[in-house]
Amino acid sequence: MSEESAVEIPGLRFLETLGYTELSAAEVNAQRESLERVLLKDTLVDALMRINHVPRETALSVYNELAGLSDNEAWFKRLRGQASKKVSGESTSTTIKLLDFDALENNTWGVTRQFYVKGGGKVIEADLVVFVNGIPLVVIEAKDLTGGLEKGIAQIRRYETHVDALFAPNAFNIVTTGALMRYAATHSPLQYWFDWPESTFPGNAFAKTQAMERGFTELLTPARLLDLIAHFIVFERDASGQKVVKKICRYQQLRAVNKMVERVIDGEHRKGLIWHTQGSGKSLTMVFAALKLKFHRGIEHARLKNPNILVVTDRKDLDAQITGTFRACGLPNPKHARSTGELRALIEQESPGRVITSTIFKFDGEDPRFESGSMRERQAAMAELAAPQSANWILLVDECHRTQEELLGAYLRATFPDAFFFGFTGTPVKKNDKDTYANFGAPGEGYLDKYGIDEAVRDGATVKVLYTARLTDWHLEDAEIDAAFERYFAAEDDETRRKLKERGVTRSDLARLPSRIAQIAADIWQHFRAHIHPDGYKAQIVTVDRRAVAEHKKALDAVIARWYVEQKGLSESDARQRATTHSAAIYSANANDAGEVLEDESVRGVLRFQLSEAEQKDAIQRFRDPESELYFLIVCDKLLTGFDAPVEQAMYLDKSLRDHNLLQAITRTNRRFRDKPYGLIVDYFGVSQNLQEALSAYRADDVQNAMRPESALLDDLRDAHRKVMAFVDPSVRHDAREAVLALGGVDRYYDFCAEAKPFIALYSALMPDPAVIPFAPDLKLVTAMIPVGKLQWEQEEPDLSMAHYSAKIRQMLTEHLEVTGIRELCRMRPLSDPDFYKDFDESDEADARDLETAAVRKTAELKKIIGEKMGENAERYATFSERLKELIASFQLGLFDAADKLDALEEVARDLQAEDAAHQGSRLGPRAYGIWSILKANVPNKEDEGDAPDDAPSDPYKQAFAEGSDRAESLSALEALAEDIAALYQSDDHAPVRWQDKDSVRQNLRQQVRHMLVRRKVAPWQGLPEKIETFALKHYPKS
């Protein structure tokens, strides 16, 4: 079955059941002014008049403004009703709504298929497009299983690059095969396309059926689509404010937010506890919650009438992070309380609808009356603590389990006695933490919403975290420290040893030992270069305190400098300078906090690497930048919570952590980034030896997969190897071509590829562990079968760059393709290559297998060549495309043997080559001939269709072009017209420099071509100016 019959049409029919009306191509195109316009003019103008009660004149003016609007973020402000316009006859501006969030039936819901749009010199065909009030909001690409999701995503991304107009008003995009579905915000890279694996609609009949039906129901039900547009899409800016990333919610974020809104509306329980595991987008969930609680478009309820929202954190860095996220995502005017007094002033303001961010520490009961000996005075202070109209406040408390300490939580609740409290946590609540459940959870509820570690890894929201222990001789339990004292501190002077004995030796003393740190630094650099750096990832080093940070920095610089001298031949001074750029120490130093031992020297060491606050911010930004050579951040306390750097894969842990601190720290490595397979904790302190005890405060089910041993990857590799090799006939393991043919068909090839992917990823992840050596021959075979199979079963050019594989295995695989001849077998040759016809010429001497391989290769080459030529001039080469499709269909039916296939393909190739050279036998140049072929393909039957009128004056640009040429008097009417159009686009007067980038110039050129066609009586001429412009954009651009 084709994509159209298997996915596209069933998808459209299902959308009709959700309330959409099918729009035919004729209905759609009748409302478009050209293929470059995507808005359905009549539908949109009618909706503007109906929703806003404005005259047609105003609606038309709004339509014209929208037709020229190319910025997606600006479009979203208008979609959300955040723009106004002066209405004719009125003195004030009126808010213009493009969508009616309050009355679904007041909107027009439509869907069309095979929607053609032109832009950037290309015409694309979107399979399905969802329109609301004539605005294209969702583009859906339908793929059969052969095409696959990744092809569909790549196609959408190409469309986004070439056809800006279609994606200017776009909310999000969907790719589906029917059985699978992914969705993403506009311009999202591959790793941010997600499934919607669970139903968030009570009683959704499609919750466990095909992904397309489930996904369409969850994303495109009219009420849900408007909810997503209104509250669950944000534009987040980076620290510079220059880069903007559009983000759409994932299912657990929408689920949690809507539960919170329902709880506020219900009003019975004024609290709820949300656990969304670290790295899964908890901060963004809080943003979405604030947006919906504040704006609640489509929901009318007294408790949502402009509430005040307070976001509370327990750390300054988290406070700054949350505030920055809110501002970056465009939440209107969030106020950051910088002091207790400022917070109190913001709380006591009478104006509703405020959004405030603060730390819990500003709720400190600073009124001196709380320390009074008089209970009456204390009670009076308590009464004055309550915020005015506290029932109109909704509190979002981040890391809520840490806000219950001392009296801070009590003061917070005294300030807002009637408010709604929603507690967020990125780690599970401890099993004996009754206060957090009592203060934030409804009675008997536990969590209002839970998105745990396993769910996040399953959905691809985060990557799994593994651990491995290294240099285990240095892992000491407290009971062993005294016995180890003489061995490890023998080199210290007597006074130092005496002080240590008097104070008592601790594990931190051992951790700071320079000889130990030197060994660890050397091991870190060796491990980092072999396992982490090849694929472009980075790492943190976590130490016991500031003195240890400084020692690690000094030791790592020395190790790296020595490596540069010995391995790269740098001078010692250059090596030292280069080494220092690869790491930064992040800590706050204070001489008064220095340790008792070697105090002065330690203080000097700490101060040597201390960075100012501005320098620390700069270092953190460079660490986040994958292109920067700052590979390590060395820390002790900072950046272990609330720090987000997706490029970080490894954490070298040389510090005792447990419970919440351990869970927070390890999740610094679990962010998705490119093809990062997992985060890795490299343990030098022995934490992993007692992992169960370190996490004993939590329910086992909540944390059992928080960290897995790295050795478990080997078991996973064995399992993946067994599954993929089940597709390989043992008798042909020596030959990738034979193994591919033995698969027997394209469906089994795709099943093989699905199993190959985890096998290759796991092998890469374990490299360079010697344990992978036995799997290497099969890895080479499997990775060779993938391109051979693409050629054999898809007749398409395979990717031989190996760039999509880990750098740790790329060279090995590249060499294998060379030595086995796979690269030469799969190499695509252009028609101009002297070797192109070699397969045909040598067919007489070839055996059956080689003939079949040659036929497959020639089919793939011609598909590629004709596809490229269709992009240059579809009218000219359409017949070749149809011929090849017919031949491929015949091949699949077994109507040709290999020799006959080659004969038929050779005929196509030689005819194609003749067509490329056809202009040489005409009286036209190659580009004018291309225009003539477009005219010829669209003018029925007669070569001389169209006549130049007797009194037609010569155009100046035609005369200029003709001067000095051998323009023959005997040119046919169409040839003369083609030459005149070529002259138009060559003319600097009519097509000046960068004409292709100027809409007004392009429109004028189209009008002139239209005028020429009409004057020459070419019929039918409709659509020709656009087709000619598409050709001209490729062949006549001027820079």
Residue pairs with C-beta under 8 A, 6 or more apart in sequence:
1 144
2 144
3 127
3 142
3 143
3 144
3 147
4 142
6 144
6 178
7 142
7 143
7 144
7 176
7 177
7 178
7 212
8 113
8 127
8 128
8 142
9 113
10 178
10 212
11 128
11 140
11 142
11 176
11 178
11 212
11 216
12 22
12 111
12 113
12 128
14 212
14 213
14 216
15 111
15 128
15 130
15 216
15 220
16 22
16 111
18 216
18 217
18 220
18 221
18 222
19 109
19 221
19 222
20 109
20 110
20 111
20 130
20 220
20 222
21 108
21 109
21 110
21 111
22 110
22 111
22 112
22 113
23 40
23 110
23 111
23 112
23 131
24 112
25 112
25 114
25 115
27 112
28 40
28 112
28 115
31 39
31 40
31 41
31 42
31 43
31 134
32 38
32 39
32 40
32 41
33 41
34 118
34 1026
35 116
35 117
35 118
35 123
35 1026
36 117
36 118
36 119
36 165
37 67
37 165
38 117
38 136
38 165
38 166
38 168
38 169
39 63
39 66
39 67
39 134
39 135
39 136
39 169
40 110
40 131
40 134
40 135
41 63
41 134
42 134
43 108
43 110
43 131
43 133
43 134
44 59
44 63
44 66
44 98
44 133
44 134
44 135
45 56
45 59
45 60
45 63
45 134
46 59
46 108
47 98
47 107
47 108
47 133
47 134
48 54
48 58
48 59
48 62
48 63
48 96
48 98
48 133
49 55
49 56
49 59
50 106
51 97
51 98
51 99
51 100
51 106
51 107
51 133
52 58
52 59
52 94
52 95
52 96
52 97
54 87
54 94
54 96
55 87
55 88
55 89
57 88
58 85
58 87
58 88
61 85
62 85
62 96
66 75
66 78
66 98
66 135
66 169
69 75
69 78
69 168
69 169
70 164
70 165
70 168
71 168
72 167
72 168
72 169
72 170
72 186
72 187
72 235
72 246
73 235
73 244
73 246
75 168
75 169
76 229
76 233
76 235
77 83
78 96
78 98
79 98
79 99
79 135
79 169
79 171
79 229
80 229
80 230
80 295
80 297
81 95
81 96
81 97
81 98
81 99
81 101
81 297
83 95
83 96
84 93
84 94
84 95
84 96
85 93
85 94
85 96
86 92
86 93
86 94
87 93
87 94
98 133
98 135
99 107
99 132
99 133
99 226
99 229
100 106
100 107
101 226
101 230
101 297
101 298
102 297
102 298
102 300
104 222
104 223
104 226
107 132
107 133
107 222
107 226
108 131
108 132
108 133
108 134
109 131
109 132
109 222
110 130
110 131
110 132
110 134
111 128
111 129
111 130
111 131
112 128
112 129
112 131
113 127
113 128
113 129
114 125
114 126
114 127
115 125
115 126
115 128
115 129
115 136
116 123
116 124
116 125
116 126
117 123
117 124
117 126
117 163
117 165
117 166
118 124
118 163
118 1026
118 1030
119 162
119 163
119 164
119 165
119 166
120 161
120 162
120 163
120 164
120 1033
121 162
121 996
121 1030
121 1033
121 1034
122 162
122 163
122 871
122 1030
123 874
123 1030
124 158
124 159
124 162
124 163
124 166
126 139
126 140
126 141
126 159
126 166
127 140
127 141
127 142
128 139
128 140
128 141
128 142
129 136
129 138
129 139
129 140
129 166
130 136
130 137
130 138
130 139
130 140
130 220
130 225
131 137
132 222
132 225
132 226
135 169
136 166
136 169
136 170
137 169
137 170
137 171
137 225
137 229
138 170
138 171
138 172
138 173
138 174
138 219
138 220
138 225
139 156
139 159
139 166
139 167
139 170
139 173
139 174
140 173
140 174
140 175
140 176
141 152
141 153
141 155
141 156
141 173
141 174
141 175
141 176
142 152
142 176
142 177
143 149
143 151
143 152
143 175
143 176
143 177
144 177
145 177
145 179
145 747
145 750
146 746
146 750
146 794
147 177
148 177
148 750
149 175
149 176
149 177
149 180
149 182
149 193
150 190
152 175
152 176
152 177
153 175
153 182
153 184
153 190
153 193
154 190
156 173
156 175
157 187
157 189
157 190
159 166
159 167
160 167
160 186
160 187
167 186
167 187
170 186
171 186
171 225
171 228
171 229
171 233
171 248
172 183
172 184
172 185
172 186
172 219
172 228
172 233
172 248
173 183
173 184
173 185
173 186
173 188
174 181
174 182
174 183
174 215
174 216
174 219
175 181
175 182
175 183
175 193
176 182
176 211
176 212
176 215
177 212
178 210
178 211
178 212
179 210
179 211
179 212
180 195
180 211
180 212
181 195
181 196
181 211
181 212
181 214
181 215
181 216
182 193
182 194
182 195
183 193
183 194
183 196
183 215
183 219
183 248
184 192
184 193
184 194
184 248
185 192
185 233
185 246
185 247
185 248
186 246
187 246
188 246
191 460
191 672
191 673
191 674
191 675
192 672
194 250
194 459
194 460
194 461
195 211
195 215
195 459
196 211
196 214
196 215
196 218
196 219
196 251
197 251
197 458
197 459
198 207
198 251
198 255
199 206
199 207
199 214
199 217
199 218
200 218
200 251
200 254
200 255
200 258
201 207
201 217
201 218
201 221
201 224
204 214
204 217
204 218
206 213
206 214
206 217
207 214
208 214
218 224
218 251
219 225
219 228
223 298
226 297
226 298
227 254
227 297
227 298
228 248
228 249
228 254
230 292
230 295
230 297
230 298
231 257
231 288
231 291
231 292
231 295
231 296
231 297
232 248
232 249
232 253
232 254
232 257
232 288
232 291
232 292
233 246
233 247
233 248
233 249
234 246
234 247
234 284
234 287
234 288
234 291
234 329
234 330
235 244
235 245
235 246
235 247
235 329
235 330
236 244
236 245
236 246
236 247
236 325
236 328
236 329
237 243
237 244
237 245
237 328
238 245
238 328
239 324
239 621
247 284
247 329
249 257
249 284
249 285
249 288
250 280
250 281
250 459
250 461
252 276
252 280
252 285
252 449
252 451
252 455
252 461
253 276
253 281
253 284
253 285
253 288
254 288
255 449
256 274
256 276
256 285
256 289
256 448
256 449
256 451
257 285
257 288
257 289
257 292
258 292
259 272
259 448
259 449
260 272
260 274
260 289
260 293
260 422
260 448
261 292
261 293
261 296
261 299
261 304
263 269
263 270
263 272
263 420
263 448
264 293
264 301
264 303
264 304
264 307
264 394
264 420
265 299
265 301
265 303
265 304
267 303
269 442
269 443
269 445
270 418
270 419
270 420
270 421
271 420
271 421
271 422
271 423
271 439
271 440
271 441
271 442
272 421
272 422
272 423
272 440
272 441
272 442
272 445
272 448
272 449
273 400
273 422
273 423
273 425
273 429
273 436
273 437
273 440
273 441
273 445
273 446
273 447
273 448
274 285
274 422
274 423
274 424
274 425
274 447
274 448
274 449
274 450
275 424
275 425
275 426
275 427
275 428
275 429
275 447
275 449
275 450
275 451
275 452
276 282
276 285
276 424
276 425
276 426
276 449
276 450
276 451
277 426
277 427
277 451
277 452
277 453
277 455
277 456
277 462
277 667
278 426
278 427
278 462
278 663
278 664
278 667
278 670
279 426
279 456
279 461
279 462
279 644
279 667
279 670
279 671
279 672
280 451
280 456
280 461
280 462
281 461
282 398
282 424
282 426
283 321
283 322
283 325
283 398
284 325
284 329
285 424
286 311
286 322
286 325
286 396
286 398
286 424
287 325
287 326
287 329
287 331
289 396
289 422
290 309
290 311
290 326
290 331
290 355
290 396
291 331
293 304
293 307
293 309
293 394
294 306
294 307
294 309
294 331
294 332
294 353
294 355
296 304
305 352
306 352
306 353
306 392
307 352
307 353
307 392
307 393
307 394
308 352
308 353
308 354
308 355
308 356
308 392
308 393
308 394
309 354
309 355
309 356
309 393
309 394
309 395
309 396
310 347
310 356
310 357
310 358
310 393
310 394
310 395
310 396
310 416
310 419
311 322
311 323
311 326
311 334
311 355
311 356
311 357
311 358
311 395
311 396
311 397
311 398
312 357
312 358
312 359
312 360
312 395
312 396
312 397
312 398
312 403
312 412
313 319
313 322
313 357
313 358
313 359
313 360
313 398
313 399
314 359
314 360
314 361
314 398
314 399
314 402
314 403
315 359
315 399
315 641
315 642
316 359
317 638
317 641
317 642
317 643
318 398
318 399
318 641
318 642
319 336
319 357
319 358
319 359
321 642
321 644
322 357
322 398
323 334
323 336
323 357
326 334
326 355
326 357
327 334
331 355
332 355
333 355
334 355
334 356
334 357
335 346
335 354
335 355
335 356
335 357
336 356
336 357
336 358
337 343
337 346
337 356
337 357
337 358
337 362
339 362
340 362
340 364
340 366
343 356
343 358
343 362
343 363
346 354
346 356
347 356
347 387
347 388
347 415
348 387
348 388
350 388
352 392
360 397
360 403
360 408
360 409
360 412
361 408
363 408
363 411
363 412
363 415
364 408
364 411
365 381
365 385
365 407
365 411
367 381
367 384
367 385
369 377
369 378
369 380
369 381
370 378
370 381
370 382
372 378
372 381
382 414
385 411
385 414
385 415
386 414
386 415
386 416
386 417
387 393
387 415
387 416
387 419
390 415
390 416
390 417
390 418
390 419
391 418
391 419
393 416
393 418
393 419
393 420
394 419
394 420
394 422
395 412
395 416
395 419
395 420
395 421
395 422
396 422
396 424
397 403
397 412
397 421
397 422
397 423
397 424
397 440
398 424
399 424
399 425
399 426
399 641
400 423
400 424
400 425
400 436
400 439
400 440
401 423
401 425
401 427
401 429
401 430
401 433
401 436
401 660
402 660
403 409
403 412
404 435
404 436
404 439
409 435
409 439
413 421
413 439
421 439
421 440
422 440
422 448
423 436
423 439
423 440
423 441
425 436
426 664
426 667
427 660
427 663
427 664
427 698
428 452
428 663
428 698
428 699
428 702
428 703
429 436
429 437
430 436
430 659
430 660
430 697
430 698
431 697
431 698
431 699
432 697
437 446
441 447
441 448
442 448
451 461
452 702
453 462
453 702
453 703
453 705
453 706
454 705
455 461
456 462
456 670
457 463
457 464
457 705
460 672
461 672
462 667
462 670
462 671
462 672
463 669
463 670
463 671
463 672
463 676
463 677
463 678
463 679
464 670
464 678
464 679
464 705
464 708
465 666
465 667
465 669
465 670
465 678
465 679
465 680
465 681
465 706
465 707
465 708
466 678
466 679
466 680
466 681
466 707
466 708
466 709
466 710
466 712
466 713
467 666
467 680
467 681
467 682
467 683
467 688
467 691
467 707
467 708
467 709
467 710
468 680
468 681
468 682
468 683
468 688
468 709
468 710
468 711
469 475
469 682
469 683
469 684
469 686
469 688
469 689
470 523
470 527
470 682
470 683
470 684
471 519
471 520
471 523
471 684
472 686
474 510
474 516
474 519
474 520
474 684
475 684
475 685
475 686
475 689
476 484
476 507
476 510
476 686
477 686
478 507
481 505
481 506
481 507
481 510
482 505
484 510
485 500
485 501
485 505
488 510
488 513
488 515
488 516
489 496
489 497
489 500
489 505
489 513
491 515
492 500
496 597
496 598
499 596
499 597
500 509
500 597
503 596
507 544
507 656
507 685
508 544
508 545
508 548
509 597
510 516
511 517
511 543
511 544
511 548
511 654
511 655
511 685
512 544
512 545
512 547
512 548
512 551
512 595
514 551
514 555
517 548
517 551
517 552
517 555
518 555
518 558
518 559
520 552
520 555
520 652
520 654
520 684
521 552
521 555
521 556
521 558
521 559
522 559
523 684
524 539
524 541
524 556
524 559
524 632
524 652
524 682
525 556
525 559
525 560
525 563
527 650
527 682
528 539
528 631
528 632
528 650
530 768
531 650
531 680
531 767
531 768
531 808
532 538
532 539
532 649
532 650
532 680
533 631
534 806
534 807
534 808
535 649
535 674
535 675
535 676
535 806
535 807
535 808
536 626
536 647
536 674
536 807
537 647
537 648
537 649
537 650
537 673
537 676
538 623
538 626
538 630
538 631
538 632
538 645
538 647
538 648
538 649
538 650
539 631
539 632
539 648
539 649
539 650
539 651
539 652
540 632
540 633
540 634
540 635
540 639
540 648
540 650
540 651
540 652
540 668
541 552
541 556
541 583
541 632
541 633
541 634
541 635
541 651
541 652
541 654
542 635
542 636
542 640
542 651
542 652
542 653
542 654
542 655
542 657
542 665
543 549
543 551
543 552
543 634
543 635
543 636
543 654
543 655
544 636
544 654
544 655
544 656
545 595
545 636
546 587
546 588
546 589
546 593
546 606
546 636
547 594
547 595
547 602
547 605
547 606
548 636
548 654
549 585
549 586
549 587
549 606
549 609
549 634
549 635
549 636
550 585
550 602
550 605
550 606
550 608
550 609
551 605
552 585
552 634
552 654
553 583
553 585
553 609
553 634
554 605
554 608
554 609
556 579
556 582
556 583
556 632
556 634
557 576
557 579
557 580
557 583
558 579
559 579
560 575
560 578
560 579
560 582
560 583
561 572
561 575
561 576
561 578
561 579
562 575
564 570
564 574
564 575
564 578
564 579
565 571
565 572
565 575
568 575
570 578
581 629
581 630
582 629
582 630
582 631
582 632
583 630
583 631
583 632
583 633
583 634
584 611
584 616
584 619
584 622
584 623
584 630
584 632
584 633
584 634
585 609
585 610
585 611
585 634
585 635
586 611
586 616
586 619
586 620
586 633
586 634
586 635
586 638
586 639
587 606
587 610
587 635
587 636
587 637
587 638
588 638
589 606
589 607
589 610
591 603
591 606
591 607
594 602
594 603
594 606
595 602
611 619
619 630
619 633
620 633
620 639
620 643
620 645
622 628
622 630
623 630
623 633
623 645
623 647
623 648
624 645
624 646
624 647
625 647
626 647
626 673
633 639
636 655
639 668
640 661
640 664
640 665
640 668
641 661
641 664
641 665
643 668
644 671
645 668
645 671
646 671
646 672
646 673
646 676
647 673
648 668
648 669
648 671
648 679
649 669
649 673
649 676
649 678
649 679
649 680
650 669
650 679
650 680
650 681
650 682
651 665
651 666
651 668
651 669
651 679
651 680
651 681
651 682
652 682
652 684
653 665
653 681
653 682
653 683
653 684
653 685
653 687
654 684
654 685
655 685
656 685
656 687
657 665
657 687
657 694
658 687
658 693
658 694
658 695
659 694
659 695
659 697
659 698
662 687
662 694
662 695
663 695
663 698
663 703
663 706
666 679
666 681
666 706
666 707
667 679
668 679
669 679
669 680
669 681
670 679
671 679
675 761
675 804
675 806
677 761
677 762
677 764
677 765
678 713
678 765
680 710
681 688
681 707
683 689
687 694
688 707
688 709
691 707
695 703
695 706
713 762
713 765
713 766
714 766
714 769
714 771
716 758
716 762
717 759
717 762
717 763
717 766
717 772
717 775
720 755
720 758
720 759
720 762
721 759
721 775
721 778
723 755
723 759
724 752
724 755
724 756
724 759
724 778
724 782
725 778
726 755
727 743
727 748
727 751
727 752
727 755
728 739
728 742
728 778
728 781
728 782
728 785
729 738
729 739
729 742
732 738
732 739
732 742
733 739
733 778
733 781
736 781
736 784
736 785
736 788
736 820
736 822
737 788
737 792
737 825
737 849
737 853
739 781
739 785
740 749
740 785
740 788
740 789
740 792
740 793
741 792
743 749
743 752
743 789
743 793
745 793
746 793
746 794
749 789
749 792
749 793
752 785
752 789
753 786
753 789
756 782
756 783
756 785
756 786
759 779
759 782
760 779
760 782
760 783
760 805
760 809
761 806
763 772
763 775
763 779
763 809
764 805
764 806
764 808
764 809
765 806
766 772
767 806
767 808
767 809
768 808
772 779
776 812
779 809
779 813
780 812
780 813
780 816
783 802
783 805
783 813
783 816
784 816
784 817
784 820
784 822
786 798
787 798
787 799
787 800
787 817
787 822
787 826
788 798
788 822
788 825
788 826
790 796
790 797
790 798
791 797
791 798
791 825
791 826
791 856
791 857
791 860
792 856
794 860
795 856
795 859
795 860
795 863
795 888
796 860
796 863
796 864
797 826
797 828
797 860
797 861
797 864
798 826
800 817
800 822
800 823
800 826
800 827
802 810
802 813
802 814
802 817
803 810
805 813
816 822
817 823
825 853
825 857
826 857
828 857
828 860
828 861
828 864
829 835
829 836
829 861
830 836
830 865
831 865
831 909
831 912
831 913
831 916
836 861
836 909
837 906
837 909
839 854
839 857
839 858
839 902
840 858
840 902
840 905
840 906
840 909
842 854
843 851
843 854
843 899
843 902
846 854
848 898
851 898
851 899
851 901
851 902
852 898
854 898
854 902
855 891
855 898
855 901
855 902
855 905
858 901
858 902
858 905
858 906
858 909
859 884
859 887
859 888
859 891
859 901
859 905
862 884
862 905
862 908
862 909
862 912
863 884
865 912
866 877
866 880
866 881
866 884
866 912
867 881
869 876
869 877
869 880
869 912
870 877
870 878
870 881
871 1034
872 930
872 1031
872 1034
872 1035
873 930
873 933
873 934
873 1031
874 1027
875 933
875 934
875 937
875 938
875 1027
876 915
876 930
876 933
876 934
876 937
877 912
877 915
878 937
880 908
880 911
880 912
880 915
883 908
884 908
887 896
887 901
887 904
887 905
887 908
890 896
891 901
896 904
918 929
919 925
919 926
919 928
919 929
919 930
922 929
922 932
922 975
923 967
923 968
923 970
923 971
923 975
924 932
924 975
924 978
924 979
925 982
927 982
927 1035
927 1036
928 975
928 978
928 979
928 981
928 982
929 978
930 1031
930 1035
931 978
931 981
931 982
931 1028
931 1031
932 974
932 975
932 978
934 1024
934 1027
934 1028
934 1031
935 974
935 977
935 978
935 1018
935 1024
936 943
936 974
938 1020
938 1023
938 1024
938 1027
939 945
939 946
939 974
939 1018
939 1019
943 972
943 974
944 972
944 973
944 974
945 973
945 974
945 1018
945 1019
946 973
946 974
946 977
946 1013
946 1016
946 1017
946 1018
946 1019
947 973
947 1016
947 1017
948 973
948 976
948 1015
948 1016
949 1015
949 1016
949 1017
952 1015
955 980
955 983
955 984
956 989
957 983
957 984
957 986
957 987
957 989
957 990
958 979
958 980
958 983
960 983
960 987
961 979
961 980
961 982
961 983
961 986
961 987
962 979
962 983
967 979
971 979
973 1016
974 1018
977 1012
977 1013
977 1016
977 1018
980 1012
981 1009
981 1012
981 1028
984 990
984 991
984 1005
984 1008
984 1009
984 1012
985 991
985 1005
985 1032
985 1036
986 1036
988 1038
990 1004
990 1005
990 1008
991 1001
991 1005
991 1032
991 1036
991 1038
992 1001
992 1038
993 1038
993 1039
994 1038
994 1039
995 1001
995 1002
995 1005
995 1037
995 1038
996 1002
996 1033
996 1036
996 1037
996 1038
1002 1029
1005 1029
1005 1032
1006 1025
1006 1026
1006 1029
1007 1025
1009 1024
1009 1025
1009 1028
1009 1029
1010 1021
1010 1024
1010 1025
1013 1021
1013 1024
1013 1025
1014 1021
1018 1024
